């Protein structure tokens, strides 16, 4: 089987595929003319990671991290045991698809797998397969856990979702061979930085309202204090000479008096870009809105066309 271009193997709230063009326009020139290290401390579905690996031949080393241990286990299994993972996913896909038209049995199957996943007693390949299975069959591809780290997203309404994408898993596995995969606090990624490093941050977004927070994919909340701690880390990177870019929600678009990000990142470059909201129980509330792209370099220094 020919290995194609790796693309995200998960559906993910806030995935950055839609922002790639804006991110490309805002990249620092330094990463195109000499070897560099790419660091992504909140990797999520890896949309920017896979795009960077495919488009920047001078990317010598990549480092990814996430606090979500189940997510990172899945990356590590894809990198090290892709064929074992594929064999388990094929079984899950066949069993699930064979229940088509048997709604109650299919529902029971989903919730049994969710319960098994939450025991976290499966060996690592089995746990990774359950992670992908739930992502592909749950409501809107959402990943959400409660305070006890129990995955609690209900079943989705997909008829025959692709649970085992063999070709992409092999492509992702191949791409991950030049990636260091970490699991822990994002500040630990600084240890992996080199002289010419570029950091891209896609942290849990600050909610636009009290009801819009769907980003609880770790049992500990990423609140305003955490947003400020992240800003402090970005300031530290600035002092050490590293280039970085950060995405977040534009809370000012919801409330013109909310200057939270404008204030804490006042010494850096802030750009507002268009994005689409796709995760909402009410389809009428999905649509275009602004997001922030914040950098520690001016846009005059950004990637120039050849």
C-alpha positions in Angstrom: 0.0 0.0 0.0 1.4 3.4 -1.0 1.8 5.7 2.0 0.1 9.0 1.4 0.2 12.4 3.1 -0.6 12.2 6.8 -3.7 14.1 7.9 -5.4 14.3 11.4 -6.6 10.9 12.5 -9.2 12.4 14.8 -12.1 14.8 14.7 -11.3 17.5 17.2 -13.0 20.5 18.6 -11.0 23.5 17.5 -9.0 21.6 15.0 -6.9 24.0 12.9 -7.2 22.7 9.4 -9.4 25.7 8.5 -6.8 28.2 9.8 -3.8 26.8 7.8 -3.9 29.6 5.2 -3.9 32.3 7.9 -1.2 30.5 9.8 0.9 30.1 6.7 0.7 33.9 6.0 1.8 34.6 9.5 4.8 32.3 9.9 8.3 33.8 10.7 10.7 34.0 7.8 13.4 32.2 9.8 11.8 28.8 9.4 12.1 28.7 5.6 15.8 29.5 5.1 17.6 27.3 7.6 17.0 24.1 9.7 14.6 24.5 12.6 12.8 22.7 15.3 9.0 22.8 15.4 7.4 22.6 18.9 3.6 22.2 19.5 2.9 22.1 23.2 -0.9 21.5 22.8 -1.0 19.1 19.9 -4.7 18.0 19.8 -5.4 16.5 16.4 -2.1 17.6 15.0 -3.5 19.4 11.9 -0.7 22.0 12.0 1.9 19.4 12.8 1.2 17.2 9.8 1.0 20.3 7.5 4.4 21.5 8.8 6.0 18.1 8.3 4.7 17.9 4.7 5.5 21.5 3.7 8.7 22.5 5.3 11.7 20.4 4.2 14.1 22.3 6.6 12.1 21.1 9.6 14.8 19.0 11.2 13.0 18.0 14.4 9.4 18.2 15.7 8.3 18.0 19.3 4.7 17.5 20.4 3.1 17.5 23.8 -0.3 17.3 25.4 -1.6 16.9 29.0 -4.1 14.4 27.8 -2.4 11.0 28.5 -5.0 9.0 26.5 -4.4 11.2 23.4 -0.6 10.9 23.7 -0.8 7.2 24.2 -2.7 7.1 20.8 0.0 9.1 19.1 2.7 6.8 20.6 0.9 3.6 19.5 0.4 4.9 16.0 4.1 5.7 15.8 5.3 2.4 17.2 2.6 -0.3 16.5 0.4 0.9 13.6 -0.4 -2.6 12.3 -1.4 -3.9 15.7 -3.7 -0.8 16.1 -5.2 -1.3 12.6 -6.1 -4.9 13.4 -8.0 -3.9 16.5 -9.7 -1.0 14.8 -10.8 -3.3 11.9 -12.5 -5.6 14.5 -14.3 -2.6 16.1 -15.4 -1.3 12.8 -16.7 -4.6 11.6 -18.6 -5.2 14.8 -20.1 -1.7 14.8 -21.1 -1.7 11.2 -22.7 -5.1 11.5 -25.2 -3.5 14.0 -26.5 -1.1 11.4 -30.3 -1.0 11.6 -30.2 -2.4 15.1 -30.3 0.9 17.0 -30.6 -0.4 20.5 -27.8 -3.0 20.1 -25.6 -0.4 18.5 -26.2 2.0 21.3 -25.5 -0.7 23.9 -22.2 -1.5 22.0 -21.1 2.1 22.1 -21.7 2.6 25.8 -20.0 -0.7 26.7 -16.9 0.4 24.8 -17.1 3.8 26.5 -17.3 2.1 29.9 -14.4 -0.2 29.0 -12.3 2.8 27.9 -13.0 4.6 31.2 -11.6 1.7 33.2 -8.3 2.3 31.5 -7.4 -1.3 32.1 -6.9 -2.2 28.5 -3.3 -2.6 27.2 -2.0 0.4 25.4 -2.9 -0.6 21.8 -6.4 -1.6 22.9 -6.8 1.7 24.7 -5.7 3.7 21.7 -8.1 1.8 19.5 -11.0 2.6 21.9 -9.9 6.3 21.9 -10.2 6.4 18.1 -13.4 4.3 18.1 -15.1 6.7 20.5 -13.9 9.7 18.6 -15.3 8.4 15.4 -18.7 7.3 16.8 -19.5 9.9 19.5 -21.5 13.1 19.2 -19.6 15.6 16.9 -16.2 13.9 17.5 -16.0 15.7 20.8 -13.6 14.7 23.6 -14.8 15.7 27.0 -14.1 14.3 30.5 -15.5 14.9 33.9 -13.5 15.8 37.1 -12.8 12.1 37.5 -11.3 11.9 34.0 -14.3 9.8 32.8 -15.1 10.3 29.1 -18.8 11.3 29.0 -19.7 12.2 25.4 -22.9 10.5 24.2 -23.2 8.4 21.1 -23.4 10.2 17.7 -25.8 9.6 14.9 -23.3 8.5 12.2 -24.5 5.5 10.2 -21.3 3.9 9.1 -18.4 6.1 10.2 -14.8 5.2 9.1 -13.3 3.8 12.3 -10.3 2.2 10.7 -8.5 4.4 8.1 -5.6 2.1 7.5 -3.9 4.2 4.8 -3.9 7.3 7.0 -2.7 5.5 10.1 0.3 4.2 8.2 0.9 7.7 6.8 0.7 9.2 10.3 3.0 6.5 11.7 5.6 7.3 9.0 5.3 11.1 9.7 5.7 10.6 13.4 9.1 8.9 13.0 10.8 12.3 13.2 8.6 13.5 16.0 9.4 13.5 19.8 6.1 12.8 21.7 5.8 14.2 25.2 3.1 14.0 27.8 2.9 16.6 30.5 2.8 20.3 31.3 3.6 22.5 28.2 6.5 24.3 29.9 8.5 21.0 29.8 8.7 21.5 26.0 11.3 24.3 26.5 13.9 21.6 27.3 13.6 20.3 23.7 14.1 23.7 22.0 17.1 24.3 19.8 18.8 27.5 18.6 16.3 28.0 15.8 12.9 26.9 17.2 9.3 27.8 16.3 6.6 27.2 18.9 2.9 27.0 17.9 0.4 27.1 20.8 -3.2 26.0 20.4 -4.3 25.9 24.1 -7.8 25.2 25.4 -9.7 28.4 24.3 -11.1 30.9 26.7 -14.9 30.3 26.5 -17.0 33.0 24.7 -19.8 32.4 27.2 -20.6 30.3 30.3 -22.2 27.6 28.2 -19.7 27.4 25.4 -16.9 25.6 27.2 -16.5 22.3 25.4 -12.8 22.2 25.9 -12.7 20.1 29.1 -10.5 17.4 27.6 -8.4 17.2 30.7 -9.8 16.9 34.2 -8.2 20.2 35.3 -9.7 23.4 34.0 -7.7 25.8 31.8 -9.0 29.0 33.4 -7.8 32.6 33.2 -5.0 32.0 35.6 -3.7 29.3 33.3 -4.1 31.6 30.3 -1.9 34.2 32.1 0.7 31.4 33.0 0.8 30.6 29.3 1.4 34.3 28.5 4.3 34.3 31.0 5.8 31.2 29.3 5.5 33.0 25.9 7.3 36.0 27.4 10.0 33.6 28.6 10.4 32.2 25.1 10.7 35.8 23.8 13.5 36.6 26.1 15.3 33.4 25.0 15.0 34.4 21.4 12.4 31.8 20.2 9.7 32.7 17.7 6.2 31.7 18.6 2.5 31.9 17.4 -0.6 31.4 19.6 -4.2 30.8 18.7 -7.2 31.6 21.0 -10.8 32.8 20.9 -11.6 36.5 20.3 -13.6 37.2 23.5 -13.7 40.9 22.4 -15.9 39.8 19.4 -18.5 38.6 21.9 -18.1 41.5 24.3 -16.4 44.7 23.1 -15.5 45.6 26.6 -13.6 42.3 27.2 -10.0 43.2 26.6 -8.5 40.1 28.3 -6.2 39.0 25.5 -5.5 42.5 24.2 -4.2 43.4 27.6 -2.2 40.4 28.6 -0.6 40.2 25.1 -0.3 43.9 24.6 3.5 43.8 24.0 3.0 41.3 21.1 1.3 41.3 17.7 -2.4 40.4 17.7 -4.3 39.6 14.5 -8.0 38.7 14.2 -8.8 36.1 11.6 -12.0 34.4 10.4 -12.8 30.9 11.5 -15.8 28.6 11.6 -17.5 27.3 14.7 -18.5 23.7 14.0 -19.1 22.3 17.5 -22.5 23.4 18.8 -25.6 21.4 19.6 -27.6 24.0 17.8 -26.7 24.2 14.1 -27.9 27.8 13.9 -25.2 28.8 16.3 -22.5 27.3 14.1 -20.8 29.7 11.7 -18.1 32.3 11.2 -16.4 34.2 14.0 -13.1 35.8 14.7 -10.2 34.0 16.4 -6.9 35.5 17.5 -3.4 34.8 16.1 -0.8 36.3 18.4 2.9 36.3 17.6 6.1 37.7 19.1 7.3 39.0 15.7 6.0 41.7 13.4 4.1 40.7 10.3 6.7 42.5 8.2 9.0 39.6 9.3 6.5 37.0 8.4 6.9 34.4 5.6 7.6 36.1 2.3 6.7 34.6 -1.0 9.7 33.2 -2.9 
